[in-house]
Amino acid sequence: MNPELIKKELKVESQDRTASGDEFSATLAKEINKRVERLQDQSIDLAIRSKEAREFLEWHTDHTKKSWFDWMDQAKKTMEDIRQTRVAIGFESKSLLAECGDVRKFFLSDDHDREIAKLREFIELAERLRALKYDGTLDRLADTILKLA
């Protein structure tokens, strides 16, 4: 070590330069002891703060870890539900499109006019039966059939 640098660090005045080597060594030893004690105090303080920081991190990691794993499990279930829904929508869409295609084919086919005519005949027949029921003709017919049977 450079003695001049040490003297500057210790702020030794020019009058002290004439002091004996023993006095200088004693002063230097005292200063080194002070600094060592300060460093020990700082090291202990740093170690305590490090321990507290580690405990803080461990506590938060433990609590966050449970939530994280819960979220991951829920995310997996949700993703599976979404996949199943997507597949179901795909199947339903295909089925619906096929049925719509059948309806479209029906309306564009030659059978459409014939089927509409049959439907009109059925509606006219149902209206005639309703009229017969309201005027009592069907009831009299049923009574007659029951008497003959």
GURO-986686 format. One record per atom (N, C-alpha, C): atom name; x, y, z; residue in one letter; residue number from 1. Coordinates in nm, 3 decimals. Layout:
- site | u | v | w | code | pos
- CA | X | Y | Z | A | NUM
...
This chain:
- site | u | v | w | code | pos
- N | 0.084 | -0.118 | 0.000 | M | 1
- CA | 0.000 | 0.000 | 0.000 | M | 1
- C | 0.088 | 0.124 | 0.000 | M | 1
- N | 0.035 | 0.226 | -0.058 | N | 2
- CA | 0.106 | 0.353 | -0.067 | N | 2
- C | 0.083 | 0.432 | 0.062 | N | 2
- N | 0.189 | 0.465 | 0.138 | P | 3
- CA | 0.170 | 0.536 | 0.265 | P | 3
- C | 0.112 | 0.676 | 0.245 | P | 3
- N | 0.144 | 0.740 | 0.135 | E | 4
- CA | 0.091 | 0.874 | 0.110 | E | 4
- C | -0.059 | 0.869 | 0.089 | E | 4
- N | -0.105 | 0.768 | 0.019 | L | 5
- CA | -0.248 | 0.751 | -0.005 | L | 5
- C | -0.321 | 0.722 | 0.125 | L | 5
- N | -0.263 | 0.640 | 0.208 | I | 6
- CA | -0.323 | 0.607 | 0.337 | I | 6
- C | -0.333 | 0.733 | 0.422 | I | 6
- N | -0.228 | 0.817 | 0.419 | K | 7
- CA | -0.231 | 0.940 | 0.497 | K | 7
- C | -0.339 | 1.034 | 0.448 | K | 7
- N | -0.359 | 1.038 | 0.317 | K | 8
- CA | -0.465 | 1.123 | 0.264 | K | 8
- C | -0.601 | 1.071 | 0.308 | K | 8
- N | -0.617 | 0.939 | 0.304 | E | 9
- CA | -0.743 | 0.879 | 0.346 | E | 9
- C | -0.771 | 0.908 | 0.492 | E | 9
- N | -0.670 | 0.904 | 0.572 | L | 10
- CA | -0.686 | 0.928 | 0.715 | L | 10
- C | -0.686 | 1.076 | 0.748 | L | 10
- N | -0.664 | 1.161 | 0.647 | K | 11
- CA | -0.662 | 1.307 | 0.665 | K | 11
- C | -0.558 | 1.349 | 0.768 | K | 11
- N | -0.443 | 1.295 | 0.751 | V | 12
- CA | -0.334 | 1.328 | 0.843 | V | 12
- C | -0.277 | 1.463 | 0.800 | V | 12
- N | -0.263 | 1.556 | 0.894 | E | 13
- CA | -0.212 | 1.689 | 0.866 | E | 13
- C | -0.061 | 1.683 | 0.849 | E | 13
- N | -0.004 | 1.789 | 0.796 | S | 14
- CA | 0.140 | 1.795 | 0.769 | S | 14
- C | 0.220 | 1.787 | 0.897 | S | 14
- N | 0.164 | 1.839 | 1.007 | Q | 15
- CA | 0.237 | 1.834 | 1.133 | Q | 15
- C | 0.247 | 1.692 | 1.185 | Q | 15
- N | 0.148 | 1.608 | 1.144 | D | 16
- CA | 0.151 | 1.469 | 1.188 | D | 16
- C | 0.254 | 1.388 | 1.111 | D | 16
- N | 0.305 | 1.443 | 1.004 | R | 17
- CA | 0.398 | 1.368 | 0.921 | R | 17
- C | 0.530 | 1.345 | 0.994 | R | 17
- N | 0.549 | 1.423 | 1.091 | T | 18
- CA | 0.671 | 1.407 | 1.168 | T | 18
- C | 0.656 | 1.306 | 1.279 | T | 18
- N | 0.532 | 1.257 | 1.294 | A | 19
- CA | 0.508 | 1.162 | 1.401 | A | 19
- C | 0.584 | 1.034 | 1.373 | A | 19
- N | 0.608 | 0.963 | 1.480 | S | 20
- CA | 0.686 | 0.841 | 1.467 | S | 20
- C | 0.608 | 0.733 | 1.393 | S | 20
- N | 0.676 | 0.634 | 1.344 | G | 21
- CA | 0.614 | 0.524 | 1.272 | G | 21
- C | 0.519 | 0.445 | 1.360 | G | 21
- N | 0.549 | 0.437 | 1.492 | D | 22
- CA | 0.462 | 0.364 | 1.584 | D | 22
- C | 0.327 | 0.434 | 1.599 | D | 22
- N | 0.332 | 0.567 | 1.609 | E | 23
- CA | 0.207 | 0.642 | 1.622 | E | 23
- C | 0.123 | 0.627 | 1.495 | E | 23
- N | 0.193 | 0.632 | 1.384 | F | 24
- CA | 0.123 | 0.617 | 1.256 | F | 24
- C | 0.058 | 0.478 | 1.246 | F | 24
- N | 0.128 | 0.378 | 1.285 | S | 25
- CA | 0.074 | 0.241 | 1.282 | S | 25
- C | -0.045 | 0.228 | 1.375 | S | 25
- N | -0.038 | 0.291 | 1.492 | A | 26
- CA | -0.149 | 0.284 | 1.587 | A | 26
- C | -0.272 | 0.355 | 1.530 | A | 26
- N | -0.248 | 0.472 | 1.472 | T | 27
- CA | -0.361 | 0.546 | 1.412 | T | 27
- C | -0.421 | 0.466 | 1.298 | T | 27
- N | -0.333 | 0.410 | 1.218 | L | 28
- CA | -0.378 | 0.329 | 1.106 | L | 28
- C | -0.458 | 0.207 | 1.155 | L | 28
- N | -0.414 | 0.143 | 1.260 | A | 29
- CA | -0.483 | 0.027 | 1.316 | A | 29
- C | -0.621 | 0.065 | 1.368 | A | 29
- N | -0.627 | 0.182 | 1.438 | K | 30
- CA | -0.758 | 0.227 | 1.488 | K | 30
- C | -0.854 | 0.252 | 1.372 | K | 30
- N | -0.805 | 0.317 | 1.269 | E | 31
- CA | -0.892 | 0.349 | 1.154 | E | 31
- C | -0.937 | 0.221 | 1.084 | E | 31
- N | -0.847 | 0.127 | 1.070 | I | 32
- CA | -0.883 | 0.000 | 1.008 | I | 32
- C | -0.988 | -0.072 | 1.093 | I | 32
- N | -0.971 | -0.073 | 1.225 | N | 33
- CA | -1.070 | -0.137 | 1.313 | N | 33
- C | -1.207 | -0.072 | 1.301 | N | 33
- N | -1.209 | 0.062 | 1.294 | K | 34
- CA | -1.336 | 0.133 | 1.279 | K | 34
- C | -1.405 | 0.091 | 1.149 | K | 34
- N | -1.325 | 0.090 | 1.044 | R | 35
- CA | -1.384 | 0.054 | 0.913 | R | 35
- C | -1.431 | -0.092 | 0.911 | R | 35
- N | -1.355 | -0.180 | 0.973 | V | 36
- CA | -1.394 | -0.321 | 0.980 | V | 36
- C | -1.525 | -0.333 | 1.057 | V | 36
- N | -1.539 | -0.260 | 1.168 | E | 37
- CA | -1.663 | -0.266 | 1.245 | E | 37
- C | -1.781 | -0.214 | 1.163 | E | 37
- N | -1.757 | -0.102 | 1.090 | R | 38
- CA | -1.863 | -0.048 | 1.005 | R | 38
- C | -1.901 | -0.149 | 0.895 | R | 38
- N | -1.801 | -0.212 | 0.838 | L | 39
- CA | -1.827 | -0.311 | 0.734 | L | 39
- C | -1.902 | -0.432 | 0.791 | L | 39
- N | -1.864 | -0.472 | 0.915 | Q | 40
- CA | -1.934 | -0.584 | 0.978 | Q | 40
- C | -2.079 | -0.546 | 1.002 | Q | 40
- N | -2.101 | -0.425 | 1.054 | D | 41
- CA | -2.239 | -0.380 | 1.077 | D | 41
- C | -2.317 | -0.375 | 0.945 | D | 41
- N | -2.253 | -0.324 | 0.841 | Q | 42
- CA | -2.319 | -0.318 | 0.711 | Q | 42
- C | -2.343 | -0.458 | 0.656 | Q | 42
- N | -2.249 | -0.548 | 0.677 | S | 43
- CA | -2.265 | -0.685 | 0.629 | S | 43
- C | -2.379 | -0.754 | 0.702 | S | 43
- N | -2.385 | -0.733 | 0.834 | I | 44
- CA | -2.495 | -0.793 | 0.912 | I | 44
- C | -2.627 | -0.736 | 0.867 | I | 44
- N | -2.633 | -0.603 | 0.848 | D | 45
- CA | -2.755 | -0.539 | 0.801 | D | 45
- C | -2.794 | -0.591 | 0.664 | D | 45
- N | -2.695 | -0.605 | 0.576 | L | 46
- CA | -2.721 | -0.656 | 0.441 | L | 46
- C | -2.769 | -0.802 | 0.447 | L | 46
- N | -2.710 | -0.882 | 0.534 | A | 47
- CA | -2.752 | -1.021 | 0.549 | A | 47
- C | -2.896 | -1.030 | 0.601 | A | 47
- N | -2.929 | -0.945 | 0.697 | I | 48
- CA | -3.067 | -0.944 | 0.751 | I | 48
- C | -3.165 | -0.902 | 0.641 | I | 48
- N | -3.130 | -0.797 | 0.568 | R | 49
- CA | -3.219 | -0.752 | 0.460 | R | 49
- C | -3.232 | -0.858 | 0.351 | R | 49
- N | -3.123 | -0.929 | 0.323 | S | 50
- CA | -3.127 | -1.037 | 0.223 | S | 50
- C | -3.220 | -1.149 | 0.271 | S | 50
- N | -3.209 | -1.183 | 0.398 | K | 51
- CA | -3.294 | -1.288 | 0.454 | K | 51
- C | -3.441 | -1.247 | 0.448 | K | 51
- N | -3.469 | -1.121 | 0.484 | E | 52
- CA | -3.607 | -1.073 | 0.479 | E | 52
- C | -3.659 | -1.073 | 0.335 | E | 52
- N | -3.573 | -1.032 | 0.241 | A | 53
- CA | -3.614 | -1.032 | 0.100 | A | 53
- C | -3.644 | -1.174 | 0.053 | A | 53
- N | -3.559 | -1.268 | 0.094 | R | 54
- CA | -3.581 | -1.408 | 0.055 | R | 54
- C | -3.711 | -1.461 | 0.114 | R | 54
- N | -3.737 | -1.432 | 0.241 | E | 55
- CA | -3.862 | -1.476 | 0.304 | E | 55
- C | -3.982 | -1.414 | 0.233 | E | 55
- N | -3.970 | -1.286 | 0.199 | F | 56
- CA | -4.077 | -1.217 | 0.126 | F | 56
- C | -4.103 | -1.287 | -0.007 | F | 56
- N | -3.996 | -1.315 | -0.080 | L | 57
- CA | -4.011 | -1.381 | -0.210 | L | 57
- C | -4.067 | -1.522 | -0.195 | L | 57
- N | -4.022 | -1.596 | -0.096 | E | 58
- CA | -4.073 | -1.732 | -0.075 | E | 58
- C | -4.221 | -1.730 | -0.041 | E | 58
- N | -4.260 | -1.640 | 0.047 | W | 59
- CA | -4.402 | -1.631 | 0.086 | W | 59
- C | -4.487 | -1.599 | -0.037 | W | 59
- N | -4.447 | -1.498 | -0.114 | H | 60
- CA | -4.525 | -1.459 | -0.231 | H | 60
- C | -4.520 | -1.567 | -0.339 | H | 60
- N | -4.408 | -1.634 | -0.352 | T | 61
- CA | -4.399 | -1.743 | -0.449 | T | 61
- C | -4.495 | -1.855 | -0.411 | T | 61
- N | -4.497 | -1.892 | -0.284 | D | 62
- CA | -4.588 | -1.998 | -0.240 | D | 62
- C | -4.734 | -1.961 | -0.267 | D | 62
- N | -4.771 | -1.838 | -0.236 | H | 63
- CA | -4.910 | -1.797 | -0.255 | H | 63
- C | -4.943 | -1.779 | -0.403 | H | 63
- N | -4.850 | -1.727 | -0.479 | T | 64
- CA | -4.873 | -1.708 | -0.621 | T | 64
- C | -4.873 | -1.842 | -0.694 | T | 64
- N | -4.790 | -1.933 | -0.650 | K | 65
- CA | -4.779 | -2.063 | -0.715 | K | 65
- C | -4.913 | -2.136 | -0.712 | K | 65
- N | -4.981 | -2.136 | -0.598 | K | 66
- CA | -5.110 | -2.204 | -0.588 | K | 66
- C | -5.210 | -2.141 | -0.685 | K | 66
- N | -5.215 | -2.009 | -0.686 | S | 67
- CA | -5.307 | -1.941 | -0.778 | S | 67
- C | -5.270 | -1.971 | -0.923 | S | 67
- N | -5.141 | -1.973 | -0.953 | W | 68
- CA | -5.095 | -1.999 | -1.088 | W | 68
- C | -5.136 | -2.140 | -1.131 | W | 68
- N | -5.113 | -2.240 | -1.045 | F | 69
- CA | -5.151 | -2.376 | -1.081 | F | 69
- C | -5.303 | -2.389 | -1.095 | F | 69
- N | -5.378 | -2.322 | -1.007 | D | 70
- CA | -5.524 | -2.324 | -1.020 | D | 70
- C | -5.566 | -2.264 | -1.154 | D | 70
- N | -5.503 | -2.152 | -1.190 | W | 71
- CA | -5.535 | -2.087 | -1.317 | W | 71
- C | -5.499 | -2.178 | -1.435 | W | 71
- N | -5.386 | -2.244 | -1.426 | M | 72
- CA | -5.343 | -2.334 | -1.535 | M | 72
- C | -5.442 | -2.449 | -1.551 | M | 72
- N | -5.488 | -2.506 | -1.438 | D | 73
- CA | -5.587 | -2.614 | -1.445 | D | 73
- C | -5.716 | -2.564 | -1.508 | D | 73
- N | -5.760 | -2.448 | -1.464 | Q | 74
- CA | -5.884 | -2.390 | -1.517 | Q | 74
- C | -5.868 | -2.357 | -1.665 | Q | 74
- N | -5.751 | -2.308 | -1.703 | A | 75
- CA | -5.726 | -2.276 | -1.844 | A | 75
- C | -5.731 | -2.401 | -1.930 | A | 75
- N | -5.675 | -2.511 | -1.880 | K | 76
- CA | -5.679 | -2.638 | -1.955 | K | 76
- C | -5.824 | -2.683 | -1.974 | K | 76
- N | -5.902 | -2.677 | -1.866 | K | 77
- CA | -6.043 | -2.719 | -1.876 | K | 77
- C | -6.119 | -2.628 | -1.973 | K | 77
- N | -6.095 | -2.500 | -1.964 | T | 78
- CA | -6.164 | -2.405 | -2.051 | T | 78
- C | -6.126 | -2.428 | -2.197 | T | 78
- N | -5.999 | -2.451 | -2.222 | M | 79
- CA | -5.955 | -2.477 | -2.359 | M | 79
- C | -6.019 | -2.605 | -2.413 | M | 79
- N | -6.030 | -2.707 | -2.330 | E | 80
- CA | -6.094 | -2.831 | -2.373 | E | 80
- C | -6.242 | -2.807 | -2.404 | E | 80
- N | -6.309 | -2.728 | -2.319 | D | 81
- CA | -6.450 | -2.694 | -2.344 | D | 81
- C | -6.464 | -2.617 | -2.475 | D | 81
- N | -6.373 | -2.525 | -2.500 | I | 82
- CA | -6.378 | -2.446 | -2.623 | I | 82
- C | -6.359 | -2.538 | -2.745 | I | 82
- N | -6.263 | -2.630 | -2.734 | R | 83
- CA | -6.240 | -2.723 | -2.845 | R | 83
- C | -6.364 | -2.808 | -2.872 | R | 83
- N | -6.424 | -2.860 | -2.764 | Q | 84
- CA | -6.543 | -2.944 | -2.782 | Q | 84
- C | -6.658 | -2.863 | -2.842 | Q | 84
- N | -6.672 | -2.739 | -2.798 | T | 85
- CA | -6.777 | -2.653 | -2.852 | T | 85
- C | -6.752 | -2.625 | -3.000 | T | 85
- N | -6.627 | -2.601 | -3.035 | R | 86
- CA | -6.593 | -2.575 | -3.175 | R | 86
- C | -6.626 | -2.696 | -3.262 | R | 86
- N | -6.592 | -2.815 | -3.214 | V | 87
- CA | -6.622 | -2.937 | -3.289 | V | 87
- C | -6.773 | -2.956 | -3.301 | V | 87
- N | -6.846 | -2.933 | -3.192 | A | 88
- CA | -6.992 | -2.947 | -3.195 | A | 88
- C | -7.054 | -2.847 | -3.292 | A | 88
- N | -7.004 | -2.724 | -3.291 | I | 89
- CA | -7.057 | -2.623 | -3.384 | I | 89
- C | -7.029 | -2.666 | -3.528 | I | 89
- N | -6.911 | -2.724 | -3.551 | G | 90
- CA | -6.879 | -2.771 | -3.686 | G | 90
- C | -6.976 | -2.879 | -3.732 | G | 90
- N | -7.003 | -2.977 | -3.645 | F | 91
- CA | -7.097 | -3.083 | -3.682 | F | 91
- C | -7.238 | -3.027 | -3.704 | F | 91
- N | -7.281 | -2.941 | -3.613 | E | 92
- CA | -7.415 | -2.882 | -3.626 | E | 92
- C | -7.426 | -2.797 | -3.751 | E | 92
- N | -7.322 | -2.724 | -3.783 | S | 93
- CA | -7.323 | -2.641 | -3.904 | S | 93
- C | -7.335 | -2.727 | -4.029 | S | 93
- N | -7.260 | -2.836 | -4.033 | K | 94
- CA | -7.269 | -2.926 | -4.149 | K | 94
- C | -7.409 | -2.984 | -4.162 | K | 94
- N | -7.466 | -3.025 | -4.050 | S | 95
- CA | -7.601 | -3.081 | -4.052 | S | 95
- C | -7.703 | -2.977 | -4.098 | S | 95
- N | -7.691 | -2.857 | -4.044 | L | 96
- CA | -7.784 | -2.749 | -4.080 | L | 96
- C | -7.770 | -2.713 | -4.228 | L | 96
- N | -7.648 | -2.706 | -4.276 | L | 97
- CA | -7.628 | -2.675 | -4.418 | L | 97
- C | -7.685 | -2.784 | -4.508 | L | 97
- N | -7.672 | -2.909 | -4.466 | A | 98
- CA | -7.729 | -3.019 | -4.544 | A | 98
- C | -7.881 | -3.007 | -4.549 | A | 98
- N | -7.943 | -2.976 | -4.433 | E | 99
- CA | -8.088 | -2.961 | -4.429 | E | 99
- C | -8.134 | -2.841 | -4.512 | E | 99
- N | -8.059 | -2.733 | -4.504 | C | 100
- CA | -8.093 | -2.615 | -4.586 | C | 100
- C | -8.079 | -2.648 | -4.734 | C | 100
- N | -7.978 | -2.728 | -4.767 | G | 101
- CA | -7.963 | -2.771 | -4.906 | G | 101
- C | -8.082 | -2.853 | -4.952 | G | 101
- N | -8.132 | -2.941 | -4.863 | D | 102
- CA | -8.249 | -3.021 | -4.898 | D | 102
- C | -8.371 | -2.933 | -4.921 | D | 102
- N | -8.390 | -2.833 | -4.836 | V | 103
- CA | -8.503 | -2.740 | -4.853 | V | 103
- C | -8.489 | -2.664 | -4.984 | V | 103
- N | -8.370 | -2.620 | -5.013 | R | 104
- CA | -8.345 | -2.545 | -5.137 | R | 104
- C | -8.375 | -2.635 | -5.258 | R | 104
- N | -8.327 | -2.759 | -5.251 | K | 105
- CA | -8.353 | -2.852 | -5.361 | K | 105
- C | -8.503 | -2.874 | -5.379 | K | 105
- N | -8.575 | -2.882 | -5.266 | F | 106
- CA | -8.720 | -2.903 | -5.273 | F | 106
- C | -8.787 | -2.786 | -5.346 | F | 106
- N | -8.750 | -2.664 | -5.308 | F | 107
- CA | -8.813 | -2.548 | -5.370 | F | 107
- C | -8.775 | -2.532 | -5.517 | F | 107
- N | -8.660 | -2.581 | -5.556 | L | 108
- CA | -8.617 | -2.569 | -5.695 | L | 108
- C | -8.657 | -2.690 | -5.781 | L | 108
- N | -8.709 | -2.795 | -5.718 | S | 109
- CA | -8.742 | -2.917 | -5.794 | S | 109
- C | -8.880 | -2.906 | -5.859 | S | 109
- N | -8.903 | -2.998 | -5.950 | D | 110
- CA | -9.034 | -3.004 | -6.018 | D | 110
- C | -9.141 | -3.054 | -5.924 | D | 110
- N | -9.104 | -3.131 | -5.821 | D | 111
- CA | -9.202 | -3.186 | -5.725 | D | 111
- C | -9.264 | -3.078 | -5.638 | D | 111
- N | -9.204 | -2.961 | -5.633 | H | 112
- CA | -9.251 | -2.854 | -5.546 | H | 112
- C | -9.396 | -2.816 | -5.578 | H | 112
- N | -9.424 | -2.795 | -5.705 | D | 113
- CA | -9.561 | -2.756 | -5.743 | D | 113
- C | -9.661 | -2.866 | -5.708 | D | 113
- N | -9.624 | -2.992 | -5.733 | R | 114
- CA | -9.713 | -3.105 | -5.703 | R | 114
- C | -9.736 | -3.114 | -5.552 | R | 114
- N | -9.629 | -3.096 | -5.471 | E | 115
- CA | -9.642 | -3.103 | -5.324 | E | 115
- C | -9.727 | -2.988 | -5.271 | E | 115
- N | -9.715 | -2.871 | -5.330 | I | 116
- CA | -9.798 | -2.757 | -5.288 | I | 116
- C | -9.945 | -2.786 | -5.319 | I | 116
- N | -9.971 | -2.847 | -5.432 | A | 117
- CA | -10.109 | -2.882 | -5.467 | A | 117
- C | -10.165 | -2.983 | -5.367 | A | 117
- N | -10.086 | -3.083 | -5.329 | K | 118
- CA | -10.130 | -3.180 | -5.229 | K | 118
- C | -10.159 | -3.112 | -5.096 | K | 118
- N | -10.074 | -3.019 | -5.060 | L | 119
- CA | -10.092 | -2.946 | -4.934 | L | 119
- C | -10.221 | -2.866 | -4.936 | L | 119
- N | -10.253 | -2.804 | -5.050 | R | 120
- CA | -10.378 | -2.727 | -5.061 | R | 120
- C | -10.500 | -2.821 | -5.047 | R | 120
- N | -10.491 | -2.938 | -5.110 | E | 121
- CA | -10.600 | -3.036 | -5.100 | E | 121
- C | -10.619 | -3.080 | -4.955 | E | 121
- N | -10.508 | -3.102 | -4.884 | F | 122
- CA | -10.517 | -3.144 | -4.744 | F | 122
- C | -10.581 | -3.035 | -4.659 | F | 122
- N | -10.543 | -2.911 | -4.683 | I | 123
- CA | -10.599 | -2.799 | -4.605 | I | 123
- C | -10.749 | -2.786 | -4.633 | I | 123
- N | -10.789 | -2.801 | -4.759 | E | 124
- CA | -10.932 | -2.792 | -4.793 | E | 124
- C | -11.010 | -2.905 | -4.726 | E | 124
- N | -10.951 | -3.026 | -4.725 | L | 125
- CA | -11.015 | -3.140 | -4.660 | L | 125
- C | -11.031 | -3.115 | -4.510 | L | 125
- N | -10.924 | -3.063 | -4.446 | A | 126
- CA | -10.931 | -3.035 | -4.303 | A | 126
- C | -11.036 | -2.928 | -4.273 | A | 126
- N | -11.049 | -2.828 | -4.358 | E | 127
- CA | -11.151 | -2.725 | -4.336 | E | 127
- C | -11.292 | -2.782 | -4.353 | E | 127
- N | -11.311 | -2.873 | -4.449 | R | 128
- CA | -11.443 | -2.936 | -4.468 | R | 128
- C | -11.479 | -3.022 | -4.347 | R | 128
- N | -11.378 | -3.098 | -4.294 | L | 129
- CA | -11.403 | -3.180 | -4.175 | L | 129
- C | -11.440 | -3.092 | -4.055 | L | 129
- N | -11.373 | -2.980 | -4.041 | R | 130
- CA | -11.404 | -2.889 | -3.931 | R | 130
- C | -11.546 | -2.835 | -3.944 | R | 130
- N | -11.586 | -2.803 | -4.066 | A | 131
- CA | -11.722 | -2.753 | -4.087 | A | 131
- C | -11.825 | -2.861 | -4.053 | A | 131
- N | -11.792 | -2.986 | -4.091 | L | 132
- CA | -11.884 | -3.097 | -4.059 | L | 132
- C | -11.891 | -3.121 | -3.909 | L | 132
- N | -11.782 | -3.102 | -3.841 | K | 133
- CA | -11.784 | -3.120 | -3.696 | K | 133
- C | -11.867 | -3.011 | -3.629 | K | 133
- N | -11.853 | -2.886 | -3.674 | Y | 134
- CA | -11.928 | -2.777 | -3.612 | Y | 134
- C | -12.078 | -2.788 | -3.635 | Y | 134
- N | -12.119 | -2.840 | -3.749 | D | 135
- CA | -12.264 | -2.849 | -3.770 | D | 135
- C | -12.323 | -2.979 | -3.716 | D | 135
- N | -12.236 | -3.068 | -3.660 | G | 136
- CA | -12.285 | -3.188 | -3.592 | G | 136
- C | -12.295 | -3.310 | -3.682 | G | 136
- N | -12.260 | -3.298 | -3.807 | T | 137
- CA | -12.270 | -3.410 | -3.900 | T | 137
- C | -12.179 | -3.524 | -3.859 | T | 137
- N | -12.059 | -3.495 | -3.819 | L | 138
- CA | -11.965 | -3.600 | -3.779 | L | 138
- C | -12.014 | -3.674 | -3.655 | L | 138
- N | -12.074 | -3.602 | -3.561 | D | 139
- CA | -12.125 | -3.667 | -3.440 | D | 139
- C | -12.240 | -3.762 | -3.474 | D | 139
- N | -12.329 | -3.720 | -3.563 | R | 140
- CA | -12.441 | -3.807 | -3.602 | R | 140
- C | -12.389 | -3.929 | -3.676 | R | 140
- N | -12.289 | -3.908 | -3.763 | L | 141
- CA | -12.230 | -4.020 | -3.837 | L | 141
- C | -12.166 | -4.120 | -3.742 | L | 141
- N | -12.093 | -4.068 | -3.639 | A | 142
- CA | -12.029 | -4.155 | -3.541 | A | 142
- C | -12.134 | -4.233 | -3.462 | A | 142
- N | -12.240 | -4.166 | -3.423 | D | 143
- CA | -12.349 | -4.235 | -3.349 | D | 143
- C | -12.412 | -4.345 | -3.435 | D | 143
- N | -12.432 | -4.319 | -3.561 | T | 144
- CA | -12.492 | -4.417 | -3.651 | T | 144
- C | -12.399 | -4.538 | -3.667 | T | 144
- N | -12.270 | -4.512 | -3.682 | I | 145
- CA | -12.173 | -4.622 | -3.697 | I | 145
- C | -12.171 | -4.706 | -3.570 | I | 145
- N | -12.176 | -4.643 | -3.454 | L | 146
- CA | -12.176 | -4.717 | -3.329 | L | 146
- C | -12.303 | -4.801 | -3.311 | L | 146
- N | -12.417 | -4.751 | -3.360 | K | 147
- CA | -12.541 | -4.827 | -3.348 | K | 147
- C | -12.539 | -4.948 | -3.441 | K | 147
- N | -12.479 | -4.933 | -3.556 | L | 148
- CA | -12.473 | -5.041 | -3.654 | L | 148
- C | -12.369 | -5.146 | -3.615 | L | 148
- N | -12.275 | -5.111 | -3.536 | A | 149
- CA | -12.168 | -5.204 | -3.502 | A | 149
- C | -12.205 | -5.304 | -3.399 | A | 149
